Structures are given as structure tokens and as C-alpha cells.
């Protein structure tokens, strides 16, 4: 599978809140799965979670690539190009 420029240039920052979704932890919310922003390390909840903080983070910051923050999962997603890598 060909990758987009965003996926090939994505960084690998440390998680800002390794214990869970940054916003859900702050407001007492809950999440289903976690995603890590590969530009700043923000941890947000997936689109199956009530608040969808990972996607909201993209819309607020335009940081293009996130990666699954689930144990054993390594896939990445580019919001800009709608591509998985």
C-alpha cells in the first residue's frame, strides 16, 4: 500500500497523558480506544467513544497523523489524505 507524505514524515512523540484520553481524564469522560497524535503526543479517544477527542484534536490543530495507542496495534491514520499506513 502506498503511503502519503504525512504518514511517511510522521514523528514519534511521547504520549502527553499515557494513562488515557487527555480530555476525558480532565472532565470525567470515558473512552473505548485511544489514539496518539504523531505531531504533539496528544492522547485522544477514538470515534467509537462518546466525545471523539482524537478527531476533535485534528480539527482544532490540523495535526495530520494519529496512531492507535492500543497495546499491540501499530497502524497510523492520516486525516488529511484519509489513508492508513
C-alpha positions as CSV (number, residue, x, y, z in Angstrom):
1,X,0.0,0.0,0.0
2,X,1.4,3.4,-0.9
3,X,1.6,5.9,1.9
4,X,1.0,9.6,1.8
5,X,3.6,12.3,2.6
6,X,2.1,12.9,6.1
7,X,2.4,9.2,7.1
8,X,6.0,8.9,5.8
9,X,7.1,12.1,7.7
10,X,5.2,11.5,10.9
11,X,7.2,11.8,14.1
12,X,7.1,9.6,17.3
13,X,6.5,11.9,20.2
14,X,6.0,10.7,23.8
15,X,2.4,10.4,25.0
16,X,1.3,13.5,26.9
17,X,-1.1,11.6,29.1
18,X,-0.1,7.9,28.9
19,X,-2.9,6.9,31.3
20,X,-5.7,7.8,28.9
21,X,-7.6,10.4,26.9
22,X,-6.4,13.9,27.9
23,X,-9.8,15.5,27.8
24,X,-11.8,12.5,29.2
25,X,-9.4,12.4,32.2
26,X,-9.9,16.1,32.8
27,X,-13.7,16.0,32.5
28,X,-14.5,12.5,33.9
29,X,-15.5,11.1,30.5
30,X,-14.9,7.6,29.2
31,X,-13.3,6.2,26.1
32,X,-13.4,3.0,24.0
33,X,-10.0,3.1,22.3
34,X,-7.1,5.6,22.4
35,X,-5.2,7.4,19.6
36,X,-1.9,9.3,19.8
37,X,-1.2,12.4,17.7
38,X,2.2,11.9,16.0
39,X,2.9,15.6,16.0
40,X,2.5,16.6,19.6
41,X,1.8,13.3,21.6
42,X,-1.9,14.2,22.5
43,X,-3.8,11.2,23.6
44,X,-7.5,11.3,22.5
45,X,-10.3,8.9,22.3
46,X,-11.5,7.2,19.1
47,X,-14.6,7.9,17.1
48,X,-16.4,5.0,18.8
49,X,-16.0,6.9,22.1
50,X,-18.7,9.4,23.1
51,X,-16.6,12.5,22.7
52,X,-14.3,11.6,19.8
53,X,-11.4,13.6,21.1
54,X,-8.8,12.3,18.6
55,X,-10.7,13.7,15.7
56,X,-11.6,16.9,17.5
57,X,-7.8,17.3,18.1
58,X,-7.2,17.1,14.4
59,X,-9.9,19.7,13.6
60,X,-8.5,22.1,16.3
61,X,-4.9,21.7,15.4
62,X,-4.6,20.3,11.8
63,X,-2.1,17.8,13.1
64,X,-2.5,15.2,10.3
65,X,-1.5,11.8,11.6
66,X,-2.5,9.8,14.6
67,X,-1.6,6.2,15.6
68,X,-3.5,3.7,17.6
69,X,-2.5,3.8,21.3
70,X,-3.8,0.3,21.9
71,X,-1.4,-2.4,23.0
72,X,-0.2,-4.5,20.0
73,X,-1.6,-2.1,17.4
74,X,0.8,-0.1,15.3
75,X,-1.4,1.3,12.5
76,X,-1.5,5.0,11.6
77,X,-4.2,7.2,10.1
78,X,-3.8,10.4,8.1
79,X,-6.8,12.7,8.5
80,X,-5.8,14.9,5.5
81,X,-5.5,12.2,2.9
82,X,-7.8,9.6,4.5
83,X,-5.1,7.0,4.3
84,X,-3.9,4.2,6.6
85,X,-0.3,3.3,7.0
